[in-house]
Amino acid sequence: MHGDTDGFYSWTASDSDGRGSCGITGELERATELLRQALESLAPGATGSVQVVRLDRYASAPSYIYGTTALCLRRVRAADVSS
């Protein structure tokens, strides 16, 4: 991260029907938990990710600059998980 920006984590979850949710938080652990909760509310096959973002302080309107993807998850049916 650059010294002139604030670091955050963006999380996004969606399913094949276009349902989903997203958000921004300052902690990777919180973003991961919010993503996990969002995926639990969606149908099997839903996917999500957590991405590093920083505030673009030079933009004329508030915006984020998206960086690397820190985590990708996919919701599976319980029967698809082997013991």
Beta strands, then each sheet from edge to edge (+ up, - down):
strand 1: 7-14
strand 2: 20-25
strand 3: 47-55
strand 4: 64-74
sheet 1: 2+ 1- 3+ 4-
end
